[in-house]
């Protein structure tokens, strides 16, 4: 049976007088990756997340596990090579929630296919044995076979290449549960409220359970700030004047029915009218269109799209799809904030900028901050952060590499069983649970479907084994329905709330979720 996540038991452990090796603030991709790596190395680890795991940026990605094709044009070969290596590692360690995905770049000018094709052949060469499939040049007929709803007028052909895609929120959950299985203590809805210093050194933190209001003091040799776009808030608590290091940027994603692109291939337009990239990605029975890259000053937990962003996505889609989605066709619209790192200035912190993608800093008091990066390289980022902890004498060094070939929860038997390989283009269902599908099916309500792909037993499994506390936890991140069809998610809210209340005895926050579902339907 999976490890239970009964909240009272987690809080009882949190209250025990114990000194941890590592206390991690933030339950997104980076924090969870560090927790698993550190636990596998034998460190005593505690992680607290103020909301739900992957509530922020880590559940709002474009769902791609990629090497970063655009970095080739920038000449950042080392970054591309690392990401391609990590892409393969991720697909291998979580095959139930991450799989290869073929992309097609359609060509409407004669020079485009050879120009981009050469770059993609380089992409293949950098991947080497870690490649997922060879890049192919396509004629017009082959291109339309892969992307049947493409605009035919002026189409010259295309280039097909391979990357990966995944379910970001469920991958975060698999990391959390895998870390817990290895002895780490992870608590969601528990906010770090204060850093604790002694004689100028950071020795722990205070956190507060968001359900009961109870506060807990946590002693730790090393405190890691992995709160994404919110890292500067924690850095301000460390004392002294610090300059913000994050310049948030938002990416908008629009979800429409699969009929607009009825295929298991993704479309990539590398350069739109204003120089941005446009994706059309099949995902869990729908099509995701995106994304934008717009600077944002505020750090809202639920940022809303700007009208010009929605207009851009729909207008650009109309240039390439024969049946163009209109505003009325949007099933859900959601926004993720990216923690882009500002150019570093010396403010007394030991800064290790490991790539354009992520940065690790250690303050004078010993607070370790990590931000930037992307899902694909979460595992390498975790190794980098721990290496910086060792170099700063916050922890005694222990060998790296434990996560390279470590199957995450749900994937332990995936390489042994002969089973149908489901793709992320298919709607959610029991297959999303990997080798835990039988456990889910054995719970009360397995035959009671709330809708195709979501049963009563899945909600109970979420509450008992997946840390779910609220309707939003279930319908946004355990199931991805809010991101796929906000109106349908709103209709199921009360049924999910009833089951959750039976399981947890707590208020499942139905009204808040219904408001959120309306926001995901609202078009600017």
N, C-alpha and C positions, 0 to 999 in steps of 0.2 A: 504493500500500500504506500501511496505517497506520504510525505511528511506533512502532518496537520499544521495549520497556521492559526490555531485558536488564540485570539488576541490576548486574553487574560494571562495565558501562559507566557506569551512573548513579553508582556509588561512585567510579569513577575521576574523573569530573567533580567530584564533591564534594571530592575530595582536592586538586584544583588550587588553587594559591595565587591567589586572586581575591577582590576586594572586591565584594560585592553591594550594590545599592541597598536591597533589602528582603529580610530573612529572616523567614519566617512559620513560627510554631510552631502546628501543628494542621491536620489534613487533613479537616475536616468542611466543611459548607456554607459557613461564613463564610471560613475560611482559603482554600479553593479558589476562592471567588468573588473574593477579593482578589488571589490569584495571577494569575487570568486578566485581571482589569482592569488590574493593574499591568504585566503582560507586554504587553498590547495598547497601553499608553501608552509602551512602549519602555524600561521599567525592567529592570534585571538582578535577577531574582527567584530565590530558593531557598525551598523549603518542605519541612519535615520533619514526619512524622507517626509517633508512637511505635508505633502499631499499624497497622491497615489504613485506607485512606481510608474515611471514613464509618462506622467501626467503632462509634462511640458513638451519640449522639443522632441524628445525621444519617441513619442508616438505619432509625430506629425511629419515624418520624413516622406520623401517621394517613393519610398518602399524599394529602393534600388541598392543592391550590394555591388558596388562598382569600383573599378580601378581609377576612374577619373580621366575619361577620354580628353576632356578639355585641357588637362595639365600637360598633355603632350605638346600642344601648340605653344605652351609657355616654356617648354624645354625642361620641365621639372621631372626628369626621368626617374630619380630615386624615389620620389613620392608615388609615382605611378607604379613602379615595381613593387614597393611595399604594399600598396593597396591591392594590387592583383594577387599577391601572395596571401594577404589576409582574407581576400574574397573567397579563395579556395578553402582556406581553413574554416571560415564561417559556414560555408555550404556543407562541408564535410561533418562539422560538429552539430549541426542542427538541420538535418535534411527534411524534417517534417514541417519546418517553417521557413526554409530558405532553399531556393532552387535556381538552376540556370534559367535565363530568359533570353530569347533571341530578339535582337533589335534590327530595325530596318531604317536606314537613312534614304528617303526618296530623293531622286535627282531631277530637277527641272531645268538645269543648265548643263551643257555638255561637259564642262570642266569639273562639276561637283563630285561625280562618282570616282574618277581617278584621283582627285585631290584628297578627298576624305578616305578613300580606299587605301592609299599609301600609308596614311597615318594609322589606320586601323590594322594594317598588316604589321606595322611597328608595335602596336598594342599586343597583337598575337605573339610577336617575337619576345617582348618583355615578359609576357606571361609564361612562356616556355612550357614546361610540363604542367604548369598550373592552368593552362588554357582550357576553356570550356567548349570551344568549337572554332573552326577556322573561319576567317572572314571570307565572304564570297561576293563577287560582283554579280548583280542581277539585271536581266533585261526587263523591259516594261511588263511583259506577261508574268514573269516570276515575281516582280515587285507587287503587282496587283494580287497575285495568289497569296502572298504573305499579308498584305494590307488591302483587302478587297474594297474598302470604302474610300480609298485615296482618290483625289481629283485626278482624272485621266488626262485632261487637257494639258499638253506640254510636258507630260511625264516622259523622261528619257530612260529611266531605269532606277537602280538603287544599289546600296551596299548593305549586306547583312553581316552583323557581328554578334558576339555573345557577351553578356554580363549576367548579373544575378538579381533576384528580387526576394523580398522577405516580408514577414509580418512583424513590424518593428515592436509593437507593444507586447506581442506574445514572446518575442525573443527576449525582451527585457524581463518578462516574468520567468522565463526559463533560466535566465542568469540568476535572478533572485532566489529561485527555488533550488538551483544547483548549489549556490553559495551556502544556503541554509543547510542543505544536506551535508555539506562539508564542515559544518560547525559554526558558521557565521550567524550572528543574530541580526536580523533585518526587521525593521518596524516602519510601516508606512503610517501616515497621519500622525507623525511625531516630529515636531519642529525644533530645530536647534535654535535656541533663543539667546544664548550667551556663551562666549568663549571664556574659559577660566585660565587665568595666568598666575604664576607664582614667580616672584623675583624676575619678572620680564620674560619668562618662558611660558609657552602654552602647555598646559598640563591636562586639559580636558575641556568639557563643555557641559552646558545645561540644556536639556531638551524638555519639551512639554507635549504630553499626549493631547492631541486635538479633540478627542472625544470626551475625556474626563477633566481636562485641565490640570492634571497632576504633573508635577515637575520631577525630573530625574537628573542627578549629577553623574556624569560619565568621566572616569579617569582614563587617560590614554597617553601612551608614549608619543603617538603621532596622530595629528588631526588633519584630515584631507578634505579640502573644500572642492567638491565636484558638482556645483549647483548650476552649471551651464551659463545661461545669460544672466543669472542672478549672483555670480561669484563676487561681484564687487560689493554687494550688500554684506556678505560675510567678511570680506577683507576690511571693510570699514570698522567692524567690531574688534579688529585685532589691535587697534591703538595706533596713534600717529596719523599723519596725513598721507593718504595713498591716492594715486591717480587711477581712475577707472581704466581697465584694460579691455573691456568689451564694448564693441560698437554693434548693437543688435541689428539684424536685417530680417525681414519677414518674407516667407515664401507662401504663396497662396496656392491651394489645390482645389480643383473643381471636379466633382464626381458626376458622371452621367451613365446612362444605361449602356450595356455592352453592344447594343444594336448600332451605335455610332462607330464602333470599331470591333466587329465580331471576329476576333482572331486572338490567338495566343502569342502573337508577336507584338512587341512594343514599337512605337514610332518615335524617332528622334529627329528633330529639326535643329541642326547645330547652330544656325544663325538666322534668327527671325528678322523682321523689318527693322527692329531697333537694336539688333545685335545680341539679343538674349537667346537662350535655349528653350525649346518647347518639347515637352514629353507628352506622349499619349500612351498610357501603360495599362494593360489588362490586369485587374487585381480583384480577387475574391468575387468574381461574377459581375463586376462593373468595370468602367474605364476611368482612370484618373488622368486629368489634364492639368498641366502645370509646367513650370512653376515660375514665380516672380522672385525678384531680389530687390526689395525696397527698404531703405534705411528706416529705422523706427526708433524714436526716442524713449517712449514709455515701455515698461516691461509687464504688460498685462498678462495675467494667467490665461485668459481667453481672448487673444487679440482678434480684431475683426478686419476683414479685407477692405481695401479701398476700392471705390468704383472703377478707377482706371485700371486696377489689377484684373478685375473680373472682365472688363471690356477687352483688355489685351489678350487674355487667354482665349476668350470666345472668338474674337476677331481673327487671331492667328490660326486657330483651329479651322475656321471657315476657309482659309486659304488652301488648306491641305486635305480636308475631308469633304467628300461629295455630299454627304448629308451632315450639315453643320449643326451642332447643338446650339440652341438658343437659351435665353435665361430661364424660360419655363421648363427646360429639360434638366436643370441642375437638381440633383438628388441631395447633395450635401456640399457645403463649401467650408473649408477649414484652413487654419493659418498656423504655421510654425515659426518660431523665432530662432534664428541661427546666431550662435555666439561668435561673431567674427572678432578676431583679436586685433586690437590697434597696434600700430608700430610701437615697439617697446622703447621706453625711456628709463634711464637709471633712476629709480627712486629708493635705492638702498636694498632692494630685494635681489636675491640670487635667482636670476632668470635663465631658464633653459628653453629656448625656442627650438623645438625639435623638428619643426617643419612649418610650412605656411599654414598648416591645418590646426595644430594645437600647440599650446604653450604650458609649461610647468614653472611655477614660481615657488620659492621658499622664503618666507619673511624672516625678519630678525628674531621673532619670537618662536619660529618653527612651524607656522601655519603653511601647509602645502596646498597650493591652489593649482587646479588644472582646468583649462577651458579651451574651446575650439574643437577641431576634429570633426569626424563624421562616423556614422555607425560602422561602416566597413572596417575601420581600423581601431575599433574600441579595444580589442585584445592587445594590440601593440601599444596603444596608449596606456593601458593598465601596467604593462611591463615597464614603460618609460617612467611612469609616476613612482613605482616602487624603487626603481633604480635611483631616482633622484632622492628618495627617502634614505636610501643606503648612503649615497654620496654626502648627504647632509648630516650623517651620523644620528639620525632619528631612529633608525632601526638597524639591527645587525643583518648583514647581507645573507640572503639565501638564494640558491640557484633558480634561475628563470626557466620557462619552458613547459610548466605543468599544464598550461591551458592549450598548448598547440594541438594536441590530439585527445581532447577531453570532450566526450559526447555530453551534451546538455540534457537536462531532464526531458524525457519524452523521446530521446533519440538513442537510448542505450542499446536497444535491440534493432534499430532501423537498418543497420548494415548486415544483420544476420537473417532477418526475416525476408522471405520472398513475398513482396507485396506490391500492389499497384502503386506506382509513383504518381501522387497527386501534385498538381502544379498550383502556384499561387493565383493563377487565372480562374481557378474553380471557386465556386461558392464555399463558404465555411461549412464544416461538418465535423463528424467524429474524427476524420483523418487528420484534422488540425492538431490533435492531441498526441500523435505519434503512438508510442507503445503504451500510453496511458488510456487509450480509447476504451479498452475493456473495463477499466475501473470506472470511467465516466458512465458507461452503459449499464454498469451494475447498480448504480445509485437509484434511489426512488425518483420516479418521474421520467425515466429514460424514454418511455413510450409516449409521453405527453409533450408534443411539439408546440412550442409557443409560436414558431414559424419554421419553415424549412431551414435546417441548419442550426437551430437553437432550441434545445429542449430544457425542460425543468431540471433534469439531472445535471446539465451543464452549469446552470445557475448555482445549484447546490455544491457542485465541485468547486466552482469559483470561490464560494464562501468558505468551504472547509479546507481547501488545499492551495488556493491561489490568492490569499490575502484580500479578497474583495469585501468591501464594507458598504458601498453605496450602489445605487442603480447605475450611476455614471461609470463606476469601476467595471461593472458587468457589460453594459451596452456600448461603452466607448473603447475598452481595452481588453477585456477577456473575450467578448465578442466584439467585432469591429463595426457593428450595425450603425452606430451614430455617424461614423465616417463614410458609410456607404449609402445610407438612406435615412436621413434625419427624421422625416415624417413617420416612417415605419417604426423607428426607434422610440419616438414619442408615444406611439400607440401601444407599444409593449411595456412601457414604463411601469404601469400599475401592477401588471402581472409579475414582473420581476421583483418589484418592491415587496409584494406579499411573500414571495418565496424567501427573499433575503431576510425579512423581518423574522420569519420562522427560524431561520438558521442562526442569525446573530443576536436577535433580541434588541437590536439597535434601530434607530430611525434611519431608513435607507435613503433619505434625502430626495424623495420623489419630486417635490415641487422644484427644487433647484435643477434637477435633471430636465424636467419638462421645459424650463426656461432656456436651458442650454440647447435642447433639441430645436427650439424655435430659432435660436441664434444661428445654428448650422443650416437652417432653411432660408434665413433672411439674406436677400441679395442687396448689396449697396446700390 
